[in-house]
Amino acid sequence: MDGWSDGWMDEWMYGWIDGWLEGWVEGWIDGWNDNWMDGMMDGRIDGCLDG
């Protein structure tokens, strides 16, 4: 019984940590991409207005 519950807890913890990390990394990359795109678009618009 102990071996089974330990294995289950490990699986659950690893699954939870993996899911959390994956979500965090994806969220961070999405946010970074959004900011980068916004900055690029702003830069382009400014360049067009200046030019």
PDB file of N, CA, C and O in Angstrom, chain B, residues numbered from 101:
ATOM      1  N   MET B 101       0.836  -1.204   0.000  1.00  0.00           N
ATOM      2  CA  MET B 101       0.000   0.000   0.000  1.00  0.00           C
ATOM      3  C   MET B 101       0.872   1.256   0.000  1.00  0.00           C
ATOM      4  O   MET B 101       0.601   2.209  -0.730  1.00  0.00           O
ATOM      5  N   ASP B 102       1.920   1.247   0.825  1.00  0.00           N
ATOM      6  CA  ASP B 102       2.789   2.418   0.920  1.00  0.00           C
ATOM      7  C   ASP B 102       3.445   2.732  -0.410  1.00  0.00           C
ATOM      8  O   ASP B 102       3.470   3.879  -0.856  1.00  0.00           O
ATOM      9  N   GLY B 103       3.981   1.681  -1.043  1.00  0.00           N
ATOM     10  CA  GLY B 103       4.647   1.867  -2.336  1.00  0.00           C
ATOM     11  C   GLY B 103       3.699   2.493  -3.348  1.00  0.00           C
ATOM     12  O   GLY B 103       4.072   3.375  -4.121  1.00  0.00           O
ATOM     13  N   TRP B 104       2.459   2.009  -3.321  1.00  0.00           N
ATOM     14  CA  TRP B 104       1.467   2.521  -4.275  1.00  0.00           C
ATOM     15  C   TRP B 104       1.175   3.990  -4.013  1.00  0.00           C
ATOM     16  O   TRP B 104       1.141   4.793  -4.946  1.00  0.00           O
ATOM     17  N   SER B 105       0.959   4.356  -2.722  1.00  0.00           N
ATOM     18  CA  SER B 105       0.612   5.746  -2.416  1.00  0.00           C
ATOM     19  C   SER B 105       1.796   6.668  -2.698  1.00  0.00           C
ATOM     20  O   SER B 105       1.606   7.798  -3.149  1.00  0.00           O
ATOM     21  N   ASP B 106       3.018   6.197  -2.437  1.00  0.00           N
ATOM     22  CA  ASP B 106       4.206   7.010  -2.736  1.00  0.00           C
ATOM     23  C   ASP B 106       4.283   7.262  -4.234  1.00  0.00           C
ATOM     24  O   ASP B 106       4.498   8.394  -4.670  1.00  0.00           O
ATOM     25  N   GLY B 107       4.110   6.216  -5.012  1.00  0.00           N
ATOM     26  CA  GLY B 107       4.166   6.340  -6.465  1.00  0.00           C
ATOM     27  C   GLY B 107       3.108   7.292  -6.979  1.00  0.00           C
ATOM     28  O   GLY B 107       3.357   8.101  -7.873  1.00  0.00           O
ATOM     29  N   TRP B 108       1.924   7.185  -6.400  1.00  0.00           N
ATOM     30  CA  TRP B 108       0.818   8.040  -6.814  1.00  0.00           C
ATOM     31  C   TRP B 108       1.128   9.495  -6.496  1.00  0.00           C
ATOM     32  O   TRP B 108       0.881  10.381  -7.314  1.00  0.00           O
ATOM     33  N   MET B 109       1.675   9.745  -5.290  1.00  0.00           N
ATOM     34  CA  MET B 109       2.014  11.109  -4.895  1.00  0.00           C
ATOM     35  C   MET B 109       3.094  11.685  -5.812  1.00  0.00           C
ATOM     36  O   MET B 109       3.016  12.842  -6.224  1.00  0.00           O
ATOM     37  N   ASP B 110       4.096  10.872  -6.125  1.00  0.00           N
ATOM     38  CA  ASP B 110       5.168  11.322  -7.020  1.00  0.00           C
ATOM     39  C   ASP B 110       4.586  11.701  -8.374  1.00  0.00           C
ATOM     40  O   ASP B 110       4.873  12.771  -8.912  1.00  0.00           O
ATOM     41  N   GLU B 111       3.769  10.811  -8.913  1.00  0.00           N
ATOM     42  CA  GLU B 111       3.155  11.061 -10.220  1.00  0.00           C
ATOM     43  C   GLU B 111       2.357  12.357 -10.188  1.00  0.00           C
ATOM     44  O   GLU B 111       2.454  13.197 -11.084  1.00  0.00           O
ATOM     45  N   TRP B 112       1.573  12.492  -9.136  1.00  0.00           N
ATOM     46  CA  TRP B 112       0.702  13.655  -9.008  1.00  0.00           C
ATOM     47  C   TRP B 112       1.528  14.931  -8.895  1.00  0.00           C
ATOM     48  O   TRP B 112       1.233  15.928  -9.555  1.00  0.00           O
ATOM     49  N   MET B 113       2.568  14.899  -8.052  1.00  0.00           N
ATOM     50  CA  MET B 113       3.413  16.084  -7.858  1.00  0.00           C
ATOM     51  C   MET B 113       4.139  16.450  -9.148  1.00  0.00           C
ATOM     52  O   MET B 113       4.171  17.618  -9.536  1.00  0.00           O
ATOM     53  N   TYR B 114       4.720  15.456  -9.811  1.00  0.00           N
ATOM     54  CA  TYR B 114       5.438  15.731 -11.055  1.00  0.00           C
ATOM     55  C   TYR B 114       4.483  16.272 -12.116  1.00  0.00           C
ATOM     56  O   TYR B 114       4.810  17.205 -12.849  1.00  0.00           O
ATOM     57  N   GLY B 115       3.311  15.675 -12.183  1.00  0.00           N
ATOM     58  CA  GLY B 115       2.309  16.130 -13.152  1.00  0.00           C
ATOM     59  C   GLY B 115       1.901  17.563 -12.871  1.00  0.00           C
ATOM     60  O   GLY B 115       1.761  18.370 -13.790  1.00  0.00           O
ATOM     61  N   TRP B 116       1.712  17.875 -11.600  1.00  0.00           N
ATOM     62  CA  TRP B 116       1.280  19.206 -11.199  1.00  0.00           C
ATOM     63  C   TRP B 116       2.374  20.223 -11.491  1.00  0.00           C
ATOM     64  O   TRP B 116       2.106  21.291 -12.042  1.00  0.00           O
ATOM     65  N   ILE B 117       3.610  19.889 -11.121  1.00  0.00           N
ATOM     66  CA  ILE B 117       4.741  20.799 -11.339  1.00  0.00           C
ATOM     67  C   ILE B 117       4.968  21.000 -12.835  1.00  0.00           C
ATOM     68  O   ILE B 117       5.182  22.123 -13.290  1.00  0.00           O
ATOM     69  N   ASP B 118       4.920  19.906 -13.600  1.00  0.00           N
ATOM     70  CA  ASP B 118       5.078  19.997 -15.058  1.00  0.00           C
ATOM     71  C   ASP B 118       4.013  20.906 -15.651  1.00  0.00           C
ATOM     72  O   ASP B 118       4.313  21.790 -16.454  1.00  0.00           O
ATOM     73  N   GLY B 119       2.776  20.683 -15.253  1.00  0.00           N
ATOM     74  CA  GLY B 119       1.668  21.479 -15.773  1.00  0.00           C
ATOM     75  C   GLY B 119       1.825  22.942 -15.408  1.00  0.00           C
ATOM     76  O   GLY B 119       1.583  23.827 -16.229  1.00  0.00           O
ATOM     77  N   TRP B 120       2.231  23.193 -14.166  1.00  0.00           N
ATOM     78  CA  TRP B 120       2.389  24.562 -13.685  1.00  0.00           C
ATOM     79  C   TRP B 120       3.517  25.260 -14.437  1.00  0.00           C
ATOM     80  O   TRP B 120       3.369  26.393 -14.895  1.00  0.00           O
ATOM     81  N   LEU B 121       4.645  24.567 -14.557  1.00  0.00           N
ATOM     82  CA  LEU B 121       5.799  25.155 -15.252  1.00  0.00           C
ATOM     83  C   LEU B 121       5.467  25.427 -16.708  1.00  0.00           C
ATOM     84  O   LEU B 121       5.788  26.488 -17.244  1.00  0.00           O
ATOM     85  N   GLU B 122       4.819  24.456 -17.341  1.00  0.00           N
ATOM     86  CA  GLU B 122       4.455  24.590 -18.748  1.00  0.00           C
ATOM     87  C   GLU B 122       3.532  25.794 -18.936  1.00  0.00           C
ATOM     88  O   GLU B 122       3.715  26.599 -19.849  1.00  0.00           O
ATOM     89  N   GLY B 123       2.537  25.898 -18.055  1.00  0.00           N
ATOM     90  CA  GLY B 123       1.598  27.010 -18.129  1.00  0.00           C
ATOM     91  C   GLY B 123       2.303  28.337 -17.917  1.00  0.00           C
ATOM     92  O   GLY B 123       2.021  29.317 -18.606  1.00  0.00           O
ATOM     93  N   TRP B 124       3.228  28.363 -16.954  1.00  0.00           N
ATOM     94  CA  TRP B 124       3.949  29.590 -16.625  1.00  0.00           C
ATOM     95  C   TRP B 124       4.838  30.002 -17.794  1.00  0.00           C
ATOM     96  O   TRP B 124       4.853  31.167 -18.193  1.00  0.00           O
ATOM     97  N   VAL B 125       5.581  29.036 -18.338  1.00  0.00           N
ATOM     98  CA  VAL B 125       6.487  29.326 -19.459  1.00  0.00           C
ATOM     99  C   VAL B 125       5.685  29.796 -20.672  1.00  0.00           C
ATOM    100  O   VAL B 125       6.047  30.779 -21.319  1.00  0.00           O
ATOM    101  N   GLU B 126       4.599  29.093 -20.975  1.00  0.00           N
ATOM    102  CA  GLU B 126       3.777  29.484 -22.125  1.00  0.00           C
ATOM    103  C   GLU B 126       3.187  30.872 -21.916  1.00  0.00           C
ATOM    104  O   GLU B 126       3.152  31.684 -22.841  1.00  0.00           O
ATOM    105  N   GLY B 127       2.723  31.141 -20.700  1.00  0.00           N
ATOM    106  CA  GLY B 127       2.159  32.454 -20.396  1.00  0.00           C
ATOM    107  C   GLY B 127       3.205  33.540 -20.544  1.00  0.00           C
ATOM    108  O   GLY B 127       2.929  34.614 -21.077  1.00  0.00           O
ATOM    109  N   TRP B 128       4.418  33.252 -20.065  1.00  0.00           N
ATOM    110  CA  TRP B 128       5.515  34.221 -20.128  1.00  0.00           C
ATOM    111  C   TRP B 128       5.884  34.486 -21.581  1.00  0.00           C
ATOM    112  O   TRP B 128       6.059  35.636 -21.982  1.00  0.00           O
ATOM    113  N   ILE B 129       6.001  33.416 -22.372  1.00  0.00           N
ATOM    114  CA  ILE B 129       6.365  33.560 -23.788  1.00  0.00           C
ATOM    115  C   ILE B 129       5.266  34.318 -24.532  1.00  0.00           C
ATOM    116  O   ILE B 129       5.554  35.191 -25.351  1.00  0.00           O
ATOM    117  N   ASP B 130       4.000  33.980 -24.243  1.00  0.00           N
ATOM    118  CA  ASP B 130       2.884  34.690 -24.877  1.00  0.00           C
ATOM    119  C   ASP B 130       2.948  36.168 -24.542  1.00  0.00           C
ATOM    120  O   ASP B 130       2.802  37.016 -25.422  1.00  0.00           O
ATOM    121  N   GLY B 131       3.167  36.481 -23.267  1.00  0.00           N
ATOM    122  CA  GLY B 131       3.236  37.871 -22.834  1.00  0.00           C
ATOM    123  C   GLY B 131       4.400  38.585 -23.500  1.00  0.00           C
ATOM    124  O   GLY B 131       4.271  39.724 -23.949  1.00  0.00           O
ATOM    125  N   TRP B 132       5.534  37.907 -23.558  1.00  0.00           N
ATOM    126  CA  TRP B 132       6.734  38.487 -24.159  1.00  0.00           C
ATOM    127  C   TRP B 132       6.500  38.734 -25.648  1.00  0.00           C
ATOM    128  O   TRP B 132       6.852  39.793 -26.168  1.00  0.00           O
ATOM    129  N   ASN B 133       5.906  37.758 -26.332  1.00  0.00           N
ATOM    130  CA  ASN B 133       5.606  37.898 -27.763  1.00  0.00           C
ATOM    131  C   ASN B 133       4.655  39.060 -28.002  1.00  0.00           C
ATOM    132  O   ASN B 133       4.840  39.840 -28.936  1.00  0.00           O
ATOM    133  N   ASP B 134       3.634  39.174 -27.156  1.00  0.00           N
ATOM    134  CA  ASP B 134       2.663  40.259 -27.293  1.00  0.00           C
ATOM    135  C   ASP B 134       3.367  41.597 -27.145  1.00  0.00           C
ATOM    136  O   ASP B 134       3.152  42.508 -27.945  1.00  0.00           O
ATOM    137  N   ASN B 135       4.212  41.720 -26.119  1.00  0.00           N
ATOM    138  CA  ASN B 135       4.916  42.977 -25.878  1.00  0.00           C
ATOM    139  C   ASN B 135       5.852  43.300 -27.032  1.00  0.00           C
ATOM    140  O   ASN B 135       5.951  44.446 -27.470  1.00  0.00           O
ATOM    141  N   TRP B 136       6.532  42.276 -27.512  1.00  0.00           N
ATOM    142  CA  TRP B 136       7.490  42.450 -28.611  1.00  0.00           C
ATOM    143  C   TRP B 136       6.754  42.894 -29.874  1.00  0.00           C
ATOM    144  O   TRP B 136       7.186  43.809 -30.575  1.00  0.00           O
ATOM    145  N   MET B 137       5.634  42.225 -30.146  1.00  0.00           N
ATOM    146  CA  MET B 137       4.840  42.581 -31.331  1.00  0.00           C
ATOM    147  C   MET B 137       4.309  44.009 -31.209  1.00  0.00           C
ATOM    148  O   MET B 137       4.362  44.786 -32.162  1.00  0.00           O
ATOM    149  N   ASP B 138       3.795  44.344 -30.018  1.00  0.00           N
ATOM    150  CA  ASP B 138       3.276  45.697 -29.792  1.00  0.00           C
ATOM    151  C   ASP B 138       4.394  46.710 -30.022  1.00  0.00           C
ATOM    152  O   ASP B 138       4.197  47.720 -30.698  1.00  0.00           O
ATOM    153  N   GLY B 139       5.558  46.437 -29.463  1.00  0.00           N
ATOM    154  CA  GLY B 139       6.695  47.347 -29.614  1.00  0.00           C
ATOM    155  C   GLY B 139       7.090  47.493 -31.068  1.00  0.00           C
ATOM    156  O   GLY B 139       7.386  48.595 -31.528  1.00  0.00           O
ATOM    157  N   MET B 140       7.095  46.388 -31.790  1.00  0.00           N
ATOM    158  CA  MET B 140       7.476  46.422 -33.203  1.00  0.00           C
ATOM    159  C   MET B 140       6.455  47.220 -34.004  1.00  0.00           C
ATOM    160  O   MET B 140       6.813  48.038 -34.852  1.00  0.00           O
ATOM    161  N   MET B 141       5.180  46.970 -33.721  1.00  0.00           N
ATOM    162  CA  MET B 141       4.120  47.689 -34.442  1.00  0.00           C
ATOM    163  C   MET B 141       4.211  49.183 -34.128  1.00  0.00           C
ATOM    164  O   MET B 141       4.087  50.015 -35.027  1.00  0.00           O
ATOM    165  N   ASP B 142       4.425  49.523 -32.867  1.00  0.00           N
ATOM    166  CA  ASP B 142       4.558  50.929 -32.474  1.00  0.00           C
ATOM    167  C   ASP B 142       5.741  51.546 -33.207  1.00  0.00           C
ATOM    168  O   ASP B 142       5.650  52.658 -33.728  1.00  0.00           O
ATOM    169  N   GLY B 143       6.843  50.820 -33.244  1.00  0.00           N
ATOM    170  CA  GLY B 143       8.047  51.313 -33.924  1.00  0.00           C
ATOM    171  C   GLY B 143       7.782  51.540 -35.400  1.00  0.00           C
ATOM    172  O   GLY B 143       8.215  52.540 -35.973  1.00  0.00           O
ATOM    173  N   ARG B 144       7.076  50.616 -36.004  1.00  0.00           N
ATOM    174  CA  ARG B 144       6.764  50.738 -37.435  1.00  0.00           C
ATOM    175  C   ARG B 144       5.857  51.937 -37.689  1.00  0.00           C
ATOM    176  O   ARG B 144       6.060  52.707 -38.627  1.00  0.00           O
ATOM    177  N   ILE B 145       4.862  52.072 -36.834  1.00  0.00           N
ATOM    178  CA  ILE B 145       3.913  53.182 -36.998  1.00  0.00           C
ATOM    179  C   ILE B 145       4.658  54.505 -36.814  1.00  0.00           C
ATOM    180  O   ILE B 145       4.465  55.440 -37.591  1.00  0.00           O
ATOM    181  N   ASP B 146       5.507  54.583 -35.789  1.00  0.00           N
ATOM    182  CA  ASP B 146       6.297  55.796 -35.561  1.00  0.00           C
ATOM    183  C   ASP B 146       7.172  56.072 -36.773  1.00  0.00           C
ATOM    184  O   ASP B 146       7.270  57.210 -37.233  1.00  0.00           O
ATOM    185  N   GLY B 147       7.809  55.018 -37.290  1.00  0.00           N
ATOM    186  CA  GLY B 147       8.683  55.170 -38.447  1.00  0.00           C
ATOM    187  C   GLY B 147       7.907  55.692 -39.654  1.00  0.00           C
ATOM    188  O   GLY B 147       8.395  56.549 -40.390  1.00  0.00           O
ATOM    189  N   CYS B 148       6.707  55.175 -39.850  1.00  0.00           N
ATOM    190  CA  CYS B 148       5.879  55.608 -40.980  1.00  0.00           C
ATOM    191  C   CYS B 148       5.482  57.065 -40.804  1.00  0.00           C
ATOM    192  O   CYS B 148       5.488  57.843 -41.759  1.00  0.00           O
ATOM    193  N   LEU B 149       5.134  57.428 -39.564  1.00  0.00           N
ATOM    194  CA  LEU B 149       4.711  58.807 -39.295  1.00  0.00           C
ATOM    195  C   LEU B 149       5.887  59.756 -39.502  1.00  0.00           C
ATOM    196  O   LEU B 149       5.731  60.837 -40.070  1.00  0.00           O
ATOM    197  N   ASP B 150       7.064  59.345 -39.038  1.00  0.00           N
ATOM    198  CA  ASP B 150       8.264  60.184 -39.190  1.00  0.00           C
ATOM    199  C   ASP B 150       8.655  60.283 -40.659  1.00  0.00           C
ATOM    200  O   ASP B 150       8.978  61.357 -41.166  1.00  0.00           O
ATOM    201  N   GLY B 151       8.616  59.129 -41.329  1.00  0.00           N
ATOM    202  CA  GLY B 151       9.130  59.048 -42.683  1.00  0.00           C
ATOM    203  C   GLY B 151       8.214  59.690 -43.679  1.00  0.00           C
ATOM    204  O   GLY B 151       8.512  59.702 -44.873  1.00  0.00           O
TER     205      GLY B 151
END
